[in-house]
Amino acid sequence: MIYAGSAASPPQFPKDGLPEVAFLGRSNVGKSCLLNALVGQKGLARVSSTPGRTRVVNFFRVANALYLADLPGYGYARVPEPMRRSWERLAVSYLVGRAPLVACVFLVDARHEPSDGDLTLRAFLDHHRLPYLVAATKADKLGRGELTRRAAALRAGLAAGAMGVFPVSAVTGAGIPELWRALREAVNRSLEVKHGA
């Protein structure tokens, strides 16, 4: 995987038509850590100790097969309201009507109940009929029984409309192969539809 560039406006989004997977979630949920874990490259997606540092859409190209798009987080950034609204407009401009977008990875913290921001994002994804799966991050922080309970609660609640729930840990690597498999299946399905298979 290589860093392929950042976009602060739609004209800067990739134009080569490769399938894209968007990563969405609150500012401290671990998007950058998960991206690094998925490709086994520490430090490729910059991990900041200050939530809310991602202010553009960062694109990472996996071989010549697809892009992973890291979108600005929500919920924790201590920034002026006009700047926050501009980030939201950028995210919406990417998500709505983006032809190469085949799936969204909706990240939530496995340890906590969904936030208001999480519920708002779920409603947005459902309203726009965007296919998504839920990655429950920081799974290594919970015991097996509690993790099973939290995953079941997500399947019955926040992730009821999702393609699946995947407890993952960027620290231990747990759940990473299963998440990759689901993403590849989503990409393959989109290519079959595109080519009329």
MOLINMO-V714403 format. One record per residue. N is the residue number from 1. RES is the residue in one small letter. SS is DSSP state (@ for helix, = for strand, . for the rest). PHI is phi in whole degrees, -180 to 180 (* if undefined). PSI is psi as a letter, one per 30 degrees, with the letter a starting at -180 (none if undefined). Layout:
N_RES_SS_PHI_PSI ; N_RES_SS_PHI_PSI
//
This chain:
1_m_._*_k ; 2_i_=_-129_l ; 3_y_=_-70_k ; 4_a_=_-109_f ; 5_g_=_129_l ; 6_s_=_-121_l ; 7_a_=_-128_k ; 8_a_._-102_f ; 9_s_._-158_l ; 10_p_@_-53_e ; 11_p_@_-61_f ; 12_q_@_-93_f ; 13_f_._-67_l ; 14_p_._-56_k ; 15_k_._-118_g ; 16_d_._-87_f ; 17_g_._81_g ; 18_l_._-62_k ; 19_p_=_-58_k ; 20_e_=_-129_k ; 21_v_=_-123_k ; 22_a_=_-96_k ; 23_f_=_-110_k ; 24_l_=_-130_k ; 25_g_=_165_l ; 26_r_=_-69_l ; 27_s_._-62_f ; 28_n_._-111_g ; 29_v_._-85_f ; 30_g_._101_h ; 31_k_@_-61_e ; 32_s_@_-63_e ; 33_c_@_-62_e ; 34_l_@_-67_e ; 35_l_@_-59_e ; 36_n_@_-63_e ; 37_a_@_-67_e ; 38_l_@_-60_e ; 39_v_@_-104_g ; 40_g_._65_h ; 41_q_._-128_j ; 42_k_._-66_k ; 43_g_._86_f ; 44_l_._-69_e ; 45_a_._-87_k ; 46_r_._-69_k ; 47_v_._-99_k ; 48_s_._-111_k ; 49_s_._-79_f ; 50_t_._-106_j ; 51_p_._-57_k ; 52_g_._90_g ; 53_r_._-78_f ; 54_t_._-76_j ; 55_r_._-117_g ; 56_v_._-136_l ; 57_v_=_-93_j ; 58_n_=_-96_k ; 59_f_=_-109_k ; 60_f_=_-123_k ; 61_r_=_-97_k ; 62_v_=_-100_j ; 63_a_._49_b ; 64_n_._-113_h ; 65_a_._-108_e ; 66_l_=_-166_l ; 67_y_=_-112_k ; 68_l_=_-105_k ; 69_a_=_-110_j ; 70_d_=_-96_j ; 71_l_._-93_l ; 72_p_._-57_k ; 73_g_._-81_l ; 74_y_=_-136_l ; 75_g_._105_e ; 76_y_._-120_f ; 77_a_._-65_k ; 78_r_._-88_i ; 79_v_._-133_l ; 80_p_._-60_k ; 81_e_@_-57_e ; 82_p_@_-60_e ; 83_m_@_-69_e ; 84_r_@_-62_e ; 85_r_@_-64_e ; 86_s_@_-67_e ; 87_w_@_-64_e ; 88_e_@_-63_e ; 89_r_@_-62_e ; 90_l_@_-64_e ; 91_a_@_-62_e ; 92_v_@_-65_e ; 93_s_@_-64_f ; 94_y_@_-79_e ; 95_l_@_-74_e ; 96_v_._-89_j ; 97_g_._80_g ; 98_r_._-81_j ; 99_a_._-57_e ; 100_p_._-74_f ; 101_l_=_-73_j ; 102_v_=_-105_f ; 103_a_=_-166_l ; 104_c_=_-117_k ; 105_v_=_-103_j ; 106_f_=_-96_j ; 107_l_=_-92_k ; 108_v_=_-133_l ; 109_d_=_-80_j ; 110_a_._-59_f ; 111_r_._-83_f ; 112_h_._-124_l ; 113_e_._-67_l ; 114_p_._-58_k ; 115_s_._-84_l ; 116_d_@_-59_e ; 117_g_@_-63_e ; 118_d_@_-63_e ; 119_l_@_-65_e ; 120_t_@_-65_e ; 121_l_@_-65_e ; 122_r_@_-59_e ; 123_a_@_-63_e ; 124_f_@_-63_e ; 125_l_@_-63_e ; 126_d_@_-66_e ; 127_h_@_-61_e ; 128_h_._-91_g ; 129_r_._55_h ; 130_l_._-88_k ; 131_p_._-67_k ; 132_y_=_-147_l ; 133_l_=_-126_l ; 134_v_=_-106_k ; 135_a_=_-104_j ; 136_a_=_-90_j ; 137_t_=_-81_l ; 138_k_._61_h ; 139_a_@_-63_f ; 140_d_@_-68_f ; 141_k_@_-82_f ; 142_l_._-115_l ; 143_g_._-71_l ; 144_r_@_-59_e ; 145_g_@_-64_e ; 146_e_@_-67_e ; 147_l_@_-64_e ; 148_t_@_-61_e ; 149_r_@_-66_e ; 150_r_@_-66_e ; 151_a_@_-64_e ; 152_a_@_-64_e ; 153_a_@_-65_e ; 154_l_@_-65_e ; 155_r_@_-61_e ; 156_a_@_-84_f ; 157_g_._-119_c ; 158_l_._-54_e ; 159_a_._-99_g ; 160_a_._-60_f ; 161_g_._-99_g ; 162_a_._-85_l ; 163_m_._-78_f ; 164_g_._163_l ; 165_v_=_-118_k ; 166_f_=_-127_j ; 167_p_=_-66_k ; 168_v_._-135_l ; 169_s_._-136_k ; 170_a_._-73_f ; 171_v_._-82_e ; 172_t_._-97_f ; 173_g_._85_g ; 174_a_._-61_k ; 175_g_._81_f ; 176_i_@_-65_e ; 177_p_@_-61_e ; 178_e_@_-66_e ; 179_l_@_-66_e ; 180_w_@_-60_e ; 181_r_@_-60_e ; 182_a_@_-65_e ; 183_l_@_-67_e ; 184_r_@_-63_e ; 185_e_@_-64_e ; 186_a_@_-64_e ; 187_v_@_-64_e ; 188_n_@_-63_e ; 189_r_@_-63_e ; 190_s_@_-66_e ; 191_l_@_-69_e ; 192_e_@_-65_e ; 193_v_@_-65_e ; 194_k_@_-61_e ; 195_h_._-97_g ; 196_g_._69_g ; 197_a_._-76_none
//
